């Protein structure tokens, strides 16, 4: 294996100069740095992480804590984090917090305290007071994506506002009888997306003097199959007059479009559907959505915290991120007809 001394001899410079040139720290002329990088590449030299850590006091490793890995949001956020970490010369260590409380406690009480990471990104977790204290005791930068940051800095979108925007889009198109596909209660344990997005839907209706009717609310698991089955139940109810549907995720919205097609309904002529996420599958289904820029969320958090590490500064500031309405062909203006008025259903049950 090629050593740093081998590179120094081949380049005709000192080992200290090679170290400064390849680490990007210290004063090295542009021409000397380029020469050393060329020699290092020719000799297939890879810097020892142990030696770099001893010299810099850093592991050049970013820890990421997530509650799950297989869903679109988490994969996309992780891509953003990983891309930024790689370009900055950092490895990524992933800690998957499962539903097992013992595993979760072990990650916070033991794994992170082994000092193998320079900073931690926590994705979509509601941290307990004890977990926040454990992270603070590490004395390294921490940033939260989504979830409930508490006293720790966070990077997040406003899930209430994002759903209000999606709902307002349908209301502005003239739809007044709206259904909603949200997340089941079990998905509210950490990220609080289901309750916040439901409240955004309700608030948009209240602003227009309209009511939310429980019979037009469906629950699913943020997947296409889950959205399909939940939407099929809602759309299969006779006489509701529902002309618009807001889904708390793009995958559930796609499932709703498929359910509408199976029931012989046209989108958007018979039913306008809007989702939330900015999922890449949305384009294939011409889905109107509010793009939350999930990959950008991960990239922004990584940039923020790595800049803090490199500067040796305090914790980064909290940051609210933007989102955008992307209008496609799954939504259209309501055109009332003689046999299909705008709102024909008045449920006998209580409204909320």
C-alpha positions in Angstrom: 0.0 0.0 0.0 1.3 3.4 -1.0 2.2 5.6 2.0 2.2 9.4 2.4 6.0 9.2 2.5 6.0 7.5 -0.9 4.0 10.3 -2.4 6.3 12.9 -0.8 9.4 11.3 -2.3 7.8 11.0 -5.7 6.7 14.6 -5.7 9.9 15.9 -4.2 8.3 17.6 -1.2 8.0 17.0 2.5 5.4 14.7 4.0 3.9 17.7 5.8 3.4 19.4 2.5 1.7 16.4 1.1 -0.6 16.2 4.1 -1.6 19.9 3.8 -2.1 19.6 0.0 -4.4 16.6 0.2 -6.3 17.7 3.2 -7.0 21.2 1.8 -5.7 22.8 5.0 -2.6 25.0 5.3 -0.8 27.1 2.7 0.2 25.2 -0.4 0.6 26.8 -3.8 -1.8 25.9 -6.5 0.9 24.4 -8.7 2.4 22.3 -5.9 -1.0 21.1 -4.8 -1.9 20.0 -8.4 1.5 18.2 -8.7 1.0 16.3 -5.4 -2.6 15.4 -6.4 -1.4 14.0 -9.7 1.4 12.0 -8.1 -1.1 10.6 -5.4 -3.5 9.6 -8.2 -0.7 7.9 -10.2 0.4 6.0 -7.1 -3.2 5.1 -6.1 -2.7 6.7 -2.7 -5.6 6.8 -0.2 -5.1 8.8 3.0 -5.4 6.8 6.2 -8.5 7.7 8.0 -6.8 6.9 11.3 -3.9 9.2 10.5 -6.2 11.9 9.3 -8.2 11.7 12.5 -5.2 11.9 14.7 -3.9 15.0 12.8 -7.2 16.8 12.6 -9.1 15.6 15.6 -12.0 14.6 13.3 -13.3 11.3 12.1 -14.6 12.8 8.8 -17.7 10.8 9.4 -21.4 12.0 9.6 -23.9 10.1 11.6 -27.5 9.8 10.4 -30.3 8.6 12.6 -33.5 7.4 10.8 -36.7 5.6 12.0 -36.9 3.5 8.7 -35.1 3.1 5.4 -37.5 1.6 2.8 -39.9 4.6 2.3 -39.4 7.2 -0.4 -39.0 10.2 1.8 -36.2 8.7 3.9 -34.4 7.3 0.9 -34.5 10.6 -0.9 -33.4 12.6 2.1 -30.5 10.1 2.7 -29.5 10.6 -1.0 -29.2 14.4 -0.4 -27.2 13.9 2.8 -24.9 11.3 1.3 -24.2 13.3 -1.9 -23.1 16.4 0.2 -21.1 14.3 2.6 -19.2 12.5 -0.1 -18.4 15.7 -2.0 -17.0 17.1 1.3 -14.9 14.0 1.9 -17.0 12.6 4.7 -18.3 9.0 5.2 -21.8 8.4 6.4 -22.7 6.1 9.3 -26.4 5.1 9.3 -28.2 4.3 12.5 -31.7 2.7 11.9 -33.9 3.4 14.9 -36.4 0.5 14.8 -39.6 0.2 16.8 -37.8 -1.7 19.5 -37.3 0.8 22.4 -34.2 -1.1 23.6 -32.5 -0.7 20.2 -33.4 2.9 20.2 -32.0 3.5 23.7 -28.8 1.6 22.8 -28.2 3.9 19.8 -28.5 7.1 21.9 -26.7 5.8 25.0 -23.9 3.7 23.5 -23.4 3.8 19.8 -23.2 7.6 19.4 -21.0 7.9 22.5 -18.2 5.9 20.9 -17.2 9.1 19.2 -17.0 7.7 15.7 -18.8 10.7 14.1 -18.2 14.4 13.9 -21.8 15.5 13.7 -25.3 13.9 13.7 -28.3 14.4 11.5 -31.6 13.1 13.0 -34.3 12.5 10.4 -38.0 12.6 11.3 -37.9 11.6 14.9 -39.7 13.1 17.9 -36.9 13.1 20.5 -37.6 12.6 24.1 -36.0 14.9 26.7 -33.5 12.2 27.6 -32.6 11.7 23.9 -32.0 15.4 23.4 -29.8 15.4 26.6 -27.7 12.5 25.2 -27.2 14.3 21.9 -26.2 17.5 23.7 -23.7 15.5 25.9 -21.8 14.5 22.7 -20.7 18.1 22.3 -20.8 17.8 18.5 -23.1 19.6 16.1 -26.6 18.1 15.7 -29.4 19.0 13.2 -32.9 17.7 13.0 -34.8 17.2 9.7 -38.5 17.3 10.3 -39.8 15.7 13.5 -39.9 18.0 16.5 -36.5 19.7 17.0 -37.2 21.0 20.5 -34.1 22.8 21.7 -31.9 21.4 18.9 -31.6 23.2 15.6 -33.8 21.9 12.8 -34.3 22.0 9.0 -37.9 21.5 8.0 -40.9 22.4 5.9 -44.2 23.4 7.5 -46.4 20.3 7.0 -49.5 22.2 8.0 -48.9 24.9 5.5 -48.0 22.5 2.7 -51.3 20.7 3.0 -53.2 23.9 3.3 -51.6 25.0 -0.1 -52.6 21.7 -1.7 -56.2 22.0 -0.4 -56.5 25.7 -1.4 -55.5 24.8 -4.9 -58.6 22.6 -5.2 -60.8 25.2 -3.5 -59.6 27.9 -5.9 -60.6 25.6 -8.8 -64.2 25.6 -7.5 -64.2 22.3 -5.6 -66.1 22.5 -2.3 -66.8 18.8 -1.4 -63.3 17.4 -0.8 -62.0 14.1 0.5 -58.8 13.6 2.3 -56.4 10.6 2.4 -54.2 10.9 5.5 -51.8 8.6 7.4 -53.0 6.1 10.0 -52.4 7.0 13.7 -49.4 4.7 14.0 -47.5 6.9 11.6 -47.9 9.9 13.9 -45.6 8.5 16.6 -42.5 10.5 15.5 -42.7 12.7 12.5 -46.2 14.0 13.2 -46.9 14.2 9.5 -50.4 12.7 9.6 -51.8 15.0 12.3 -50.2 18.1 10.8 -51.3 17.5 7.3 -54.8 16.7 8.4 -54.9 20.0 10.3 -53.7 21.8 7.2 -56.6 20.3 5.2 -59.1 21.3 7.9 -57.7 24.8 8.2 -58.0 25.5 4.5 -61.6 24.5 4.6 -62.3 26.6 7.6 -60.8 29.7 5.9 -63.5 29.2 3.2 -66.3 28.7 5.7 -66.5 25.0 4.8 -66.7 21.9 7.0 -64.7 18.7 7.2 -66.9 15.7 7.3 -65.4 12.5 8.8 -67.1 10.3 6.3 -64.8 11.8 3.6 -61.6 11.1 5.5 -59.6 8.0 4.7 -56.5 6.6 6.3 -53.7 4.7 4.7 -49.9 3.9 5.0 -48.4 6.5 2.6 -48.1 3.8 -0.1 -49.7 3.3 -3.5 -51.6 0.1 -2.5 -52.7 1.8 0.8 -53.9 4.8 -1.1 -55.7 2.6 -3.7 -57.7 0.7 -1.1 -58.6 3.8 1.0 -59.6 5.8 -2.0 -61.7 3.0 -3.3 -63.8 3.0 -0.1 -64.3 6.8 -0.3 -65.0 6.9 -4.0 -67.3 3.9 -3.8 -69.8 5.7 -1.4 -72.8 6.8 -3.4 -74.1 10.4 -3.5 -71.3 12.2 -1.8 -70.8 14.8 -4.5 -67.0 14.7 -3.9 -65.2 16.2 -6.8 -61.7 16.7 -5.2 -59.3 14.6 -3.2 -56.3 15.7 -1.2 -53.7 13.0 -0.4 -51.1 13.4 2.3 -48.5 11.8 0.0 -47.9 11.4 -3.7 -48.0 7.6 -3.4 -51.4 7.7 -1.9 -52.5 10.2 -4.5 -51.3 7.8 -7.3 -53.2 5.0 -5.6 -56.3 7.2 -5.6 -56.0 7.8 -9.3 -55.8 4.1 -10.0 -58.8 3.5 -7.8 -60.8 6.2 -9.7 -59.9 4.5 -13.0 -61.0 1.1 -11.7 -64.4 2.7 -10.7 -64.8 4.3 -14.1 -64.1 7.8 -13.0 -62.1 10.2 -15.1 -59.3 12.3 -13.6 -59.6 15.3 -13.6 -63.0 15.4 -15.3 -64.9 13.6 -12.6 -62.3 13.9 -9.8 -59.4 16.2 -9.2 -56.5 14.7 -7.2 -53.6 16.5 -5.6 -50.7 15.0 -3.6 -47.8 16.1 -1.5 -44.1 15.2 -1.9 -42.7 15.8 -5.4 -42.2 12.0 -5.9 -40.6 11.2 -9.3 -43.6 8.9 -10.1 -45.9 11.9 -10.0 -44.8 13.0 -13.5 -45.9 9.6 -15.0 -49.4 10.0 -13.6 -49.5 13.8 -14.4 -50.1 14.3 -10.7 -50.5 17.8 -9.3 -48.4 18.0 -6.2 -46.8 20.2 -3.6 -43.1 19.5 -3.9 -41.4 19.4 -0.5 -37.9 18.9 -2.2 -36.9 16.0 0.0 -33.5 15.6 -1.5 -32.8 19.3 -1.0 -33.8 18.9 2.7 -31.1 16.3 3.2 -28.5 18.3 1.2 -29.3 21.5 3.1 -29.0 19.8 6.5 -25.7 18.2 5.5 -24.2 21.4 4.1 -25.3 23.3 7.2 -23.8 20.9 9.7 -20.6 20.1 7.8 -19.9 23.8 7.5 -20.3 24.0 11.2 -17.9 21.1 11.8 -15.3 22.6 9.4 -15.6 26.0 11.1 -15.4 24.5 14.5 -18.4 26.7 15.5 -21.5 26.3 17.6 -24.7 24.5 16.7 -26.3 25.6 13.4 -29.4 27.8 13.3 -32.9 26.5 12.7 -34.0 26.9 9.1 -37.4 26.7 7.5 -37.4 25.4 3.9 -39.6 26.2 1.0 -42.1 24.1 -1.0 -43.8 24.6 -4.4 -47.1 23.8 -6.0 -46.5 21.9 -9.2 -49.7 21.9 -11.3 -50.2 19.0 -13.7 -53.2 17.5 -15.4 -54.7 15.6 -12.4 -56.5 18.8 -11.3 -58.9 21.0 -13.2 -61.5 23.7 -12.7 -64.9 22.4 -11.6 -67.5 22.8 -14.3 -71.0 22.3 -12.7 -73.6 20.7 -14.9 -77.4 20.4 -14.6 -77.1 16.8 -13.4 -74.0 17.3 -11.2 -74.2 20.4 -9.0 -71.1 21.6 -7.1 -72.3 20.2 -3.7 -75.1 17.7 -3.3 -74.3 15.8 -0.2 -75.2 16.8 3.3 -74.3 14.0 5.7 -76.4 13.5 8.8 -73.4 12.9 11.0 -71.6 15.7 12.9 -69.1 17.8 11.1 -65.7 18.6 12.6 
